[in-house]
Amino acid sequence: MAESPMDYAEHERTYAFFTGLTKYGTIACVVILVLMAIFLV
């Protein structure tokens, strides 16, 4: 069975997308929580 070589460029693009999504998702959650603390309490 022949194994295909790993596509490192695609792996790095996927990892960069994942880390960016995680970073901006966390920032969005913090902003929402801060706004809730200001306007709902």
ModelCIF file with pLDDT and N, C-alpha, C, O atoms, coordinates in Angstrom:
data_MODEL
#
_entry.id   MODEL 
#
_entity.id                         1 
_entity.type                       polymer 
_entity.pdbx_number_of_molecules   1 
#
_entity_poly.entity_id                      1 
_entity_poly.type                           'polypeptide(L)' 
_entity_poly.nstd_linkage                   no 
_entity_poly.nstd_monomer                   no 
_entity_poly.pdbx_seq_one_letter_code       MAESPMDYAEHERTYAFFTGLTKYGTIACVVILVLMAIFLV 
_entity_poly.pdbx_seq_one_letter_code_can   MAESPMDYAEHERTYAFFTGLTKYGTIACVVILVLMAIFLV 
_entity_poly.pdbx_strand_id                 A 
#
loop_
_entity_poly_seq.entity_id 
_entity_poly_seq.num 
_entity_poly_seq.mon_id 
_entity_poly_seq.hetero 
1 1  MET n 
1 2  ALA n 
1 3  GLU n 
1 4  SER n 
1 5  PRO n 
1 6  MET n 
1 7  ASP n 
1 8  TYR n 
1 9  ALA n 
1 10 GLU n 
1 11 HIS n 
1 12 GLU n 
1 13 ARG n 
1 14 THR n 
1 15 TYR n 
1 16 ALA n 
1 17 PHE n 
1 18 PHE n 
1 19 THR n 
1 20 GLY n 
1 21 LEU n 
1 22 THR n 
1 23 LYS n 
1 24 TYR n 
1 25 GLY n 
1 26 THR n 
1 27 ILE n 
1 28 ALA n 
1 29 CYS n 
1 30 VAL n 
1 31 VAL n 
1 32 ILE n 
1 33 LEU n 
1 34 VAL n 
1 35 LEU n 
1 36 MET n 
1 37 ALA n 
1 38 ILE n 
1 39 PHE n 
1 40 LEU n 
1 41 VAL n 
#
_struct_asym.id          A 
_struct_asym.entity_id   1 
#
loop_
_ma_qa_metric.id 
_ma_qa_metric.mode 
_ma_qa_metric.name 
_ma_qa_metric.software_group_id 
_ma_qa_metric.type 
1 global pLDDT . pLDDT 
2 local  pLDDT . pLDDT 
#
_ma_qa_metric_global.metric_id      1 
_ma_qa_metric_global.metric_value   91.90 
_ma_qa_metric_global.model_id       1 
_ma_qa_metric_global.ordinal_id     1 
#
loop_
_ma_qa_metric_local.label_asym_id 
_ma_qa_metric_local.label_comp_id 
_ma_qa_metric_local.label_seq_id 
_ma_qa_metric_local.metric_id 
_ma_qa_metric_local.metric_value 
_ma_qa_metric_local.model_id 
_ma_qa_metric_local.ordinal_id 
A MET 1  2 53.00 1 1  
A ALA 2  2 55.00 1 2  
A GLU 3  2 67.00 1 3  
A SER 4  2 69.00 1 4  
A PRO 5  2 81.00 1 5  
A MET 6  2 83.00 1 6  
A ASP 7  2 86.00 1 7  
A TYR 8  2 89.00 1 8  
A ALA 9  2 91.00 1 9  
A GLU 10 2 92.00 1 10 
A HIS 11 2 93.00 1 11 
A GLU 12 2 94.00 1 12 
A ARG 13 2 96.00 1 13 
A THR 14 2 96.00 1 14 
A TYR 15 2 97.00 1 15 
A ALA 16 2 97.00 1 16 
A PHE 17 2 98.00 1 17 
A PHE 18 2 98.00 1 18 
A THR 19 2 98.00 1 19 
A GLY 20 2 97.00 1 20 
A LEU 21 2 98.00 1 21 
A THR 22 2 98.00 1 22 
A LYS 23 2 98.00 1 23 
A TYR 24 2 98.00 1 24 
A GLY 25 2 98.00 1 25 
A THR 26 2 98.00 1 26 
A ILE 27 2 98.00 1 27 
A ALA 28 2 98.00 1 28 
A CYS 29 2 98.00 1 29 
A VAL 30 2 98.00 1 30 
A VAL 31 2 98.00 1 31 
A ILE 32 2 98.00 1 32 
A LEU 33 2 97.00 1 33 
A VAL 34 2 98.00 1 34 
A LEU 35 2 97.00 1 35 
A MET 36 2 97.00 1 36 
A ALA 37 2 96.00 1 37 
A ILE 38 2 97.00 1 38 
A PHE 39 2 97.00 1 39 
A LEU 40 2 96.00 1 40 
A VAL 41 2 87.00 1 41 
#
loop_
_atom_site.group_PDB 
_atom_site.id 
_atom_site.type_symbol 
_atom_site.label_atom_id 
_atom_site.label_alt_id 
_atom_site.label_comp_id 
_atom_site.label_asym_id 
_atom_site.label_entity_id 
_atom_site.label_seq_id 
_atom_site.pdbx_PDB_ins_code 
_atom_site.Cartn_x 
_atom_site.Cartn_y 
_atom_site.Cartn_z 
_atom_site.occupancy 
_atom_site.B_iso_or_equiv 
_atom_site.pdbx_formal_charge 
_atom_site.auth_seq_id 
_atom_site.auth_comp_id 
_atom_site.auth_asym_id 
_atom_site.auth_atom_id 
_atom_site.pdbx_PDB_model_num 
ATOM 1   N N  . MET A 1 1  ? 0.845   -1.182 0.000  1.00 53.00 ? 1  MET A N  1 
ATOM 2   C CA . MET A 1 1  ? 0.000   0.000  0.000  1.00 53.00 ? 1  MET A CA 1 
ATOM 3   C C  . MET A 1 1  ? 0.892   1.247  0.000  1.00 53.00 ? 1  MET A C  1 
ATOM 4   O O  . MET A 1 1  ? 1.724   1.423  0.890  1.00 53.00 ? 1  MET A O  1 
ATOM 5   N N  . ALA A 1 2  ? 0.714   2.086  -0.980 1.00 55.00 ? 2  ALA A N  1 
ATOM 6   C CA . ALA A 1 2  ? 1.528   3.300  -1.084 1.00 55.00 ? 2  ALA A CA 1 
ATOM 7   C C  . ALA A 1 2  ? 0.910   4.409  -0.233 1.00 55.00 ? 2  ALA A C  1 
ATOM 8   O O  . ALA A 1 2  ? -0.291  4.669  -0.293 1.00 55.00 ? 2  ALA A O  1 
ATOM 9   N N  . GLU A 1 3  ? 1.751   5.043  0.546  1.00 67.00 ? 3  GLU A N  1 
ATOM 10  C CA . GLU A 1 3  ? 1.259   6.132  1.382  1.00 67.00 ? 3  GLU A CA 1 
ATOM 11  C C  . GLU A 1 3  ? 1.515   7.467  0.687  1.00 67.00 ? 3  GLU A C  1 
ATOM 12  O O  . GLU A 1 3  ? 2.573   7.682  0.097  1.00 67.00 ? 3  GLU A O  1 
ATOM 13  N N  . SER A 1 4  ? 0.527   8.360  0.767  1.00 69.00 ? 4  SER A N  1 
ATOM 14  C CA . SER A 1 4  ? 0.695   9.673  0.157  1.00 69.00 ? 4  SER A CA 1 
ATOM 15  C C  . SER A 1 4  ? 1.456   10.585 1.132  1.00 69.00 ? 4  SER A C  1 
ATOM 16  O O  . SER A 1 4  ? 1.316   10.453 2.347  1.00 69.00 ? 4  SER A O  1 
ATOM 17  N N  . PRO A 1 5  ? 2.249   11.494 0.601  1.00 81.00 ? 5  PRO A N  1 
ATOM 18  C CA . PRO A 1 5  ? 2.984   12.406 1.484  1.00 81.00 ? 5  PRO A CA 1 
ATOM 19  C C  . PRO A 1 5  ? 2.030   13.383 2.173  1.00 81.00 ? 5  PRO A C  1 
ATOM 20  O O  . PRO A 1 5  ? 0.971   13.718 1.641  1.00 81.00 ? 5  PRO A O  1 
ATOM 21  N N  . MET A 1 6  ? 2.418   13.823 3.343  1.00 83.00 ? 6  MET A N  1 
ATOM 22  C CA . MET A 1 6  ? 1.564   14.752 4.091  1.00 83.00 ? 6  MET A CA 1 
ATOM 23  C C  . MET A 1 6  ? 1.578   16.124 3.417  1.00 83.00 ? 6  MET A C  1 
ATOM 24  O O  . MET A 1 6  ? 2.603   16.571 2.902  1.00 83.00 ? 6  MET A O  1 
ATOM 25  N N  . ASP A 1 7  ? 0.435   16.770 3.435  1.00 86.00 ? 7  ASP A N  1 
ATOM 26  C CA . ASP A 1 7  ? 0.300   18.102 2.850  1.00 86.00 ? 7  ASP A CA 1 
ATOM 27  C C  . ASP A 1 7  ? 0.479   19.135 3.969  1.00 86.00 ? 7  ASP A C  1 
ATOM 28  O O  . ASP A 1 7  ? -0.496  19.591 4.566  1.00 86.00 ? 7  ASP A O  1 
ATOM 29  N N  . TYR A 1 8  ? 1.716   19.490 4.237  1.00 89.00 ? 8  TYR A N  1 
ATOM 30  C CA . TYR A 1 8  ? 2.017   20.377 5.359  1.00 89.00 ? 8  TYR A CA 1 
ATOM 31  C C  . TYR A 1 8  ? 1.455   21.785 5.162  1.00 89.00 ? 8  TYR A C  1 
ATOM 32  O O  . TYR A 1 8  ? 1.057   22.428 6.133  1.00 89.00 ? 8  TYR A O  1 
ATOM 33  N N  . ALA A 1 9  ? 1.419   22.263 3.942  1.00 91.00 ? 9  ALA A N  1 
ATOM 34  C CA . ALA A 1 9  ? 0.884   23.604 3.686  1.00 91.00 ? 9  ALA A CA 1 
ATOM 35  C C  . ALA A 1 9  ? -0.606  23.659 4.047  1.00 91.00 ? 9  ALA A C  1 
ATOM 36  O O  . ALA A 1 9  ? -1.066  24.623 4.659  1.00 91.00 ? 9  ALA A O  1 
ATOM 37  N N  . GLU A 1 10 ? -1.340  22.635 3.671  1.00 92.00 ? 10 GLU A N  1 
ATOM 38  C CA . GLU A 1 10 ? -2.768  22.595 4.010  1.00 92.00 ? 10 GLU A CA 1 
ATOM 39  C C  . GLU A 1 10 ? -2.963  22.449 5.518  1.00 92.00 ? 10 GLU A C  1 
ATOM 40  O O  . GLU A 1 10 ? -3.874  23.045 6.092  1.00 92.00 ? 10 GLU A O  1 
ATOM 41  N N  . HIS A 1 11 ? -2.118  21.666 6.143  1.00 93.00 ? 11 HIS A N  1 
ATOM 42  C CA . HIS A 1 11 ? -2.185  21.502 7.600  1.00 93.00 ? 11 HIS A CA 1 
ATOM 43  C C  . HIS A 1 11 ? -1.964  22.843 8.302  1.00 93.00 ? 11 HIS A C  1 
ATOM 44  O O  . HIS A 1 11 ? -2.693  23.187 9.232  1.00 93.00 ? 11 HIS A O  1 
ATOM 45  N N  . GLU A 1 12 ? -0.975  23.584 7.863  1.00 94.00 ? 12 GLU A N  1 
ATOM 46  C CA . GLU A 1 12 ? -0.689  24.878 8.485  1.00 94.00 ? 12 GLU A CA 1 
ATOM 47  C C  . GLU A 1 12 ? -1.819  25.880 8.252  1.00 94.00 ? 12 GLU A C  1 
ATOM 48  O O  . GLU A 1 12 ? -2.141  26.664 9.145  1.00 94.00 ? 12 GLU A O  1 
ATOM 49  N N  . ARG A 1 13 ? -2.419  25.864 7.071  1.00 96.00 ? 13 ARG A N  1 
ATOM 50  C CA . ARG A 1 13 ? -3.563  26.755 6.805  1.00 96.00 ? 13 ARG A CA 1 
ATOM 51  C C  . ARG A 1 13 ? -4.742  26.404 7.698  1.00 96.00 ? 13 ARG A C  1 
ATOM 52  O O  . ARG A 1 13 ? -5.402  27.291 8.240  1.00 96.00 ? 13 ARG A O  1 
ATOM 53  N N  . THR A 1 14 ? -5.005  25.120 7.850  1.00 96.00 ? 14 THR A N  1 
ATOM 54  C CA . THR A 1 14 ? -6.118  24.690 8.701  1.00 96.00 ? 14 THR A CA 1 
ATOM 55  C C  . THR A 1 14 ? -5.863  25.075 10.149 1.00 96.00 ? 14 THR A C  1 
ATOM 56  O O  . THR A 1 14 ? -6.770  25.542 10.839 1.00 96.00 ? 14 THR A O  1 
ATOM 57  N N  . TYR A 1 15 ? -4.629  24.879 10.614 1.00 97.00 ? 15 TYR A N  1 
ATOM 58  C CA . TYR A 1 15 ? -4.295  25.225 11.998 1.00 97.00 ? 15 TYR A CA 1 
ATOM 59  C C  . TYR A 1 15 ? -4.406  26.732 12.221 1.00 97.00 ? 15 TYR A C  1 
ATOM 60  O O  . TYR A 1 15 ? -4.903  27.164 13.261 1.00 97.00 ? 15 TYR A O  1 
ATOM 61  N N  . ALA A 1 16 ? -3.956  27.529 11.271 1.00 97.00 ? 16 ALA A N  1 
ATOM 62  C CA . ALA A 1 16 ? -4.059  28.987 11.394 1.00 97.00 ? 16 ALA A CA 1 
ATOM 63  C C  . ALA A 1 16 ? -5.526  29.416 11.431 1.00 97.00 ? 16 ALA A C  1 
ATOM 64  O O  . ALA A 1 16 ? -5.886  30.311 12.195 1.00 97.00 ? 16 ALA A O  1 
ATOM 65  N N  . PHE A 1 17 ? -6.366  28.794 10.623 1.00 98.00 ? 17 PHE A N  1 
ATOM 66  C CA . PHE A 1 17 ? -7.796  29.094 10.636 1.00 98.00 ? 17 PHE A CA 1 
ATOM 67  C C  . PHE A 1 17 ? -8.402  28.739 11.983 1.00 98.00 ? 17 PHE A C  1 
ATOM 68  O O  . PHE A 1 17 ? -9.174  29.518 12.542 1.00 98.00 ? 17 PHE A O  1 
ATOM 69  N N  . PHE A 1 18 ? -8.056  27.555 12.516 1.00 98.00 ? 18 PHE A N  1 
ATOM 70  C CA . PHE A 1 18 ? -8.588  27.107 13.797 1.00 98.00 ? 18 PHE A CA 1 
ATOM 71  C C  . PHE A 1 18 ? -8.174  28.048 14.930 1.00 98.00 ? 18 PHE A C  1 
ATOM 72  O O  . PHE A 1 18 ? -9.009  28.430 15.749 1.00 98.00 ? 18 PHE A O  1 
ATOM 73  N N  . THR A 1 19 ? -6.907  28.420 14.986 1.00 98.00 ? 19 THR A N  1 
ATOM 74  C CA . THR A 1 19 ? -6.453  29.298 16.066 1.00 98.00 ? 19 THR A CA 1 
ATOM 75  C C  . THR A 1 19 ? -7.066  30.684 15.941 1.00 98.00 ? 19 THR A C  1 
ATOM 76  O O  . THR A 1 19 ? -7.400  31.295 16.956 1.00 98.00 ? 19 THR A O  1 
ATOM 77  N N  . GLY A 1 20 ? -7.222  31.192 14.735 1.00 97.00 ? 20 GLY A N  1 
ATOM 78  C CA . GLY A 1 20 ? -7.870  32.488 14.547 1.00 97.00 ? 20 GLY A CA 1 
ATOM 79  C C  . GLY A 1 20 ? -9.327  32.447 14.964 1.00 97.00 ? 20 GLY A C  1 
ATOM 80  O O  . GLY A 1 20 ? -9.817  33.367 15.618 1.00 97.00 ? 20 GLY A O  1 
ATOM 81  N N  . LEU A 1 21 ? -10.017 31.384 14.587 1.00 98.00 ? 21 LEU A N  1 
ATOM 82  C CA . LEU A 1 21 ? -11.426 31.230 14.957 1.00 98.00 ? 21 LEU A CA 1 
ATOM 83  C C  . LEU A 1 21 ? -11.573 31.128 16.474 1.00 98.00 ? 21 LEU A C  1 
ATOM 84  O O  . LEU A 1 21 ? -12.491 31.711 17.050 1.00 98.00 ? 21 LEU A O  1 
ATOM 85  N N  . THR A 1 22 ? -10.685 30.399 17.110 1.00 98.00 ? 22 THR A N  1 
ATOM 86  C CA . THR A 1 22 ? -10.713 30.268 18.562 1.00 98.00 ? 22 THR A CA 1 
ATOM 87  C C  . THR A 1 22 ? -10.463 31.612 19.239 1.00 98.00 ? 22 THR A C  1 
ATOM 88  O O  . THR A 1 22 ? -11.145 31.964 20.202 1.00 98.00 ? 22 THR A O  1 
ATOM 89  N N  . LYS A 1 23 ? -9.488  32.356 18.737 1.00 98.00 ? 23 LYS A N  1 
ATOM 90  C CA . LYS A 1 23 ? -9.149  33.651 19.323 1.00 98.00 ? 23 LYS A CA 1 
ATOM 91  C C  . LYS A 1 23 ? -10.316 34.632 19.202 1.00 98.00 ? 23 LYS A C  1 
ATOM 92  O O  . LYS A 1 23 ? -10.711 35.253 20.188 1.00 98.00 ? 23 LYS A O  1 
ATOM 93  N N  . TYR A 1 24 ? -10.859 34.769 18.010 1.00 98.00 ? 24 TYR A N  1 
ATOM 94  C CA . TYR A 1 24 ? -11.944 35.730 17.821 1.00 98.00 ? 24 TYR A CA 1 
ATOM 95  C C  . TYR A 1 24 ? -13.247 35.264 18.468 1.00 98.00 ? 24 TYR A C  1 
ATOM 96  O O  . TYR A 1 24 ? -14.056 36.090 18.889 1.00 98.00 ? 24 TYR A O  1 
ATOM 97  N N  . GLY A 1 25 ? -13.453 33.966 18.550 1.00 98.00 ? 25 GLY A N  1 
ATOM 98  C CA . GLY A 1 25 ? -14.622 33.452 19.254 1.00 98.00 ? 25 GLY A CA 1 
ATOM 99  C C  . GLY A 1 25 ? -14.552 33.750 20.738 1.00 98.00 ? 25 GLY A C  1 
ATOM 100 O O  . GLY A 1 25 ? -15.558 34.110 21.349 1.00 98.00 ? 25 GLY A O  1 
ATOM 101 N N  . THR A 1 26 ? -13.377 33.602 21.322 1.00 98.00 ? 26 THR A N  1 
ATOM 102 C CA . THR A 1 26 ? -13.191 33.914 22.735 1.00 98.00 ? 26 THR A CA 1 
ATOM 103 C C  . THR A 1 26 ? -13.383 35.399 22.999 1.00 98.00 ? 26 THR A C  1 
ATOM 104 O O  . THR A 1 26 ? -14.022 35.779 23.980 1.00 98.00 ? 26 THR A O  1 
ATOM 105 N N  . ILE A 1 27 ? -12.835 36.236 22.133 1.00 98.00 ? 27 ILE A N  1 
ATOM 106 C CA . ILE A 1 27 ? -12.998 37.689 22.282 1.00 98.00 ? 27 ILE A CA 1 
ATOM 107 C C  . ILE A 1 27 ? -14.474 38.061 22.190 1.00 98.00 ? 27 ILE A C  1 
ATOM 108 O O  . ILE A 1 27 ? -14.954 38.892 22.961 1.00 98.00 ? 27 ILE A O  1 
ATOM 109 N N  . ALA A 1 28 ? -15.195 37.453 21.253 1.00 98.00 ? 28 ALA A N  1 
ATOM 110 C CA . ALA A 1 28 ? -16.624 37.744 21.099 1.00 98.00 ? 28 ALA A CA 1 
ATOM 111 C C  . ALA A 1 28 ? -17.399 37.346 22.351 1.00 98.00 ? 28 ALA A C  1 
ATOM 112 O O  . ALA A 1 28 ? -18.282 38.084 22.787 1.00 98.00 ? 28 ALA A O  1 
ATOM 113 N N  . CYS A 1 29 ? -17.084 36.191 22.935 1.00 98.00 ? 29 CYS A N  1 
ATOM 114 C CA . CYS A 1 29 ? -17.763 35.760 24.157 1.00 98.00 ? 29 CYS A CA 1 
ATOM 115 C C  . CYS A 1 29 ? -17.496 36.709 25.309 1.00 98.00 ? 29 CYS A C  1 
ATOM 116 O O  . CYS A 1 29 ? -18.407 37.025 26.074 1.00 98.00 ? 29 CYS A O  1 
ATOM 117 N N  . VAL A 1 30 ? -16.267 37.166 25.445 1.00 98.00 ? 30 VAL A N  1 
ATOM 118 C CA . VAL A 1 30 ? -15.920 38.104 26.522 1.00 98.00 ? 30 VAL A CA 1 
ATOM 119 C C  . VAL A 1 30 ? -16.670 39.414 26.333 1.00 98.00 ? 30 VAL A C  1 
ATOM 120 O O  . VAL A 1 30 ? -17.188 39.972 27.300 1.00 98.00 ? 30 VAL A O  1 
ATOM 121 N N  . VAL A 1 31 ? -16.737 39.911 25.109 1.00 98.00 ? 31 VAL A N  1 
ATOM 122 C CA . VAL A 1 31 ? -17.458 41.157 24.843 1.00 98.00 ? 31 VAL A CA 1 
ATOM 123 C C  . VAL A 1 31 ? -18.933 40.998 25.186 1.00 98.00 ? 31 VAL A C  1 
ATOM 124 O O  . VAL A 1 31 ? -19.525 41.883 25.805 1.00 98.00 ? 31 VAL A O  1 
ATOM 125 N N  . ILE A 1 32 ? -19.525 39.890 24.792 1.00 98.00 ? 32 ILE A N  1 
ATOM 126 C CA . ILE A 1 32 ? -20.940 39.654 25.104 1.00 98.00 ? 32 ILE A CA 1 
ATOM 127 C C  . ILE A 1 32 ? -21.161 39.610 26.607 1.00 98.00 ? 32 ILE A C  1 
ATOM 128 O O  . ILE A 1 32 ? -22.121 40.197 27.106 1.00 98.00 ? 32 ILE A O  1 
ATOM 129 N N  . LEU A 1 33 ? -20.285 38.922 27.339 1.00 97.00 ? 33 LEU A N  1 
ATOM 130 C CA . LEU A 1 33 ? -20.427 38.846 28.790 1.00 97.00 ? 33 LEU A CA 1 
ATOM 131 C C  . LEU A 1 33 ? -20.274 40.208 29.456 1.00 97.00 ? 33 LEU A C  1 
ATOM 132 O O  . LEU A 1 33 ? -20.998 40.519 30.402 1.00 97.00 ? 33 LEU A O  1 
ATOM 133 N N  . VAL A 1 34 ? -19.349 41.014 28.977 1.00 98.00 ? 34 VAL A N  1 
ATOM 134 C CA . VAL A 1 34 ? -19.158 42.356 29.537 1.00 98.00 ? 34 VAL A CA 1 
ATOM 135 C C  . VAL A 1 34 ? -20.392 43.213 29.264 1.00 98.00 ? 34 VAL A C  1 
ATOM 136 O O  . VAL A 1 34 ? -20.860 43.927 30.150 1.00 98.00 ? 34 VAL A O  1 
ATOM 137 N N  . LEU A 1 35 ? -20.911 43.147 28.058 1.00 97.00 ? 35 LEU A N  1 
ATOM 138 C CA . LEU A 1 35 ? -22.118 43.920 27.731 1.00 97.00 ? 35 LEU A CA 1 
ATOM 139 C C  . LEU A 1 35 ? -23.318 43.456 28.550 1.00 97.00 ? 35 LEU A C  1 
ATOM 140 O O  . LEU A 1 35 ? -24.135 44.276 28.968 1.00 97.00 ? 35 LEU A O  1 
ATOM 141 N N  . MET A 1 36 ? -23.431 42.162 28.781 1.00 97.00 ? 36 MET A N  1 
ATOM 142 C CA . MET A 1 36 ? -24.512 41.658 29.622 1.00 97.00 ? 36 MET A CA 1 
ATOM 143 C C  . MET A 1 36 ? -24.363 42.163 31.064 1.00 97.00 ? 36 MET A C  1 
ATOM 144 O O  . MET A 1 36 ? -25.351 42.512 31.711 1.00 97.00 ? 36 MET A O  1 
ATOM 145 N N  . ALA A 1 37 ? -23.121 42.197 31.559 1.00 96.00 ? 37 ALA A N  1 
ATOM 146 C CA . ALA A 1 37 ? -22.883 42.669 32.914 1.00 96.00 ? 37 ALA A CA 1 
ATOM 147 C C  . ALA A 1 37 ? -23.233 44.156 33.047 1.00 96.00 ? 37 ALA A C  1 
ATOM 148 O O  . ALA A 1 37 ? -23.714 44.595 34.092 1.00 96.00 ? 37 ALA A O  1 
ATOM 149 N N  . ILE A 1 38 ? -22.989 44.920 31.987 1.00 97.00 ? 38 ILE A N  1 
ATOM 150 C CA . ILE A 1 38 ? -23.263 46.355 32.034 1.00 97.00 ? 38 ILE A CA 1 
ATOM 151 C C  . ILE A 1 38 ? -24.764 46.630 31.927 1.00 97.00 ? 38 ILE A C  1 
ATOM 152 O O  . ILE A 1 38 ? -25.305 47.415 32.706 1.00 97.00 ? 38 ILE A O  1 
ATOM 153 N N  . PHE A 1 39 ? -25.442 45.990 30.969 1.00 97.00 ? 39 PHE A N  1 
ATOM 154 C CA . PHE A 1 39 ? -26.813 46.356 30.661 1.00 97.00 ? 39 PHE A CA 1 
ATOM 155 C C  . PHE A 1 39 ? -27.886 45.529 31.364 1.00 97.00 ? 39 PHE A C  1 
ATOM 156 O O  . PHE A 1 39 ? -29.036 45.965 31.423 1.00 97.00 ? 39 PHE A O  1 
ATOM 157 N N  . LEU A 1 40 ? -27.556 44.355 31.900 1.00 96.00 ? 40 LEU A N  1 
ATOM 158 C CA . LEU A 1 40 ? -28.568 43.510 32.505 1.00 96.00 ? 40 LEU A CA 1 
ATOM 159 C C  . LEU A 1 40 ? -28.519 43.492 34.019 1.00 96.00 ? 40 LEU A C  1 
ATOM 160 O O  . LEU A 1 40 ? -29.438 42.986 34.664 1.00 96.00 ? 40 LEU A O  1 
ATOM 161 N N  . VAL A 1 41 ? -27.468 44.034 34.590 1.00 87.00 ? 41 VAL A N  1 
ATOM 162 C CA . VAL A 1 41 ? -27.361 44.009 36.058 1.00 87.00 ? 41 VAL A CA 1 
ATOM 163 C C  . VAL A 1 41 ? -27.598 45.393 36.616 1.00 87.00 ? 41 VAL A C  1 
ATOM 164 O O  . VAL A 1 41 ? -27.552 45.585 37.831 1.00 87.00 ? 41 VAL A O  1 
#
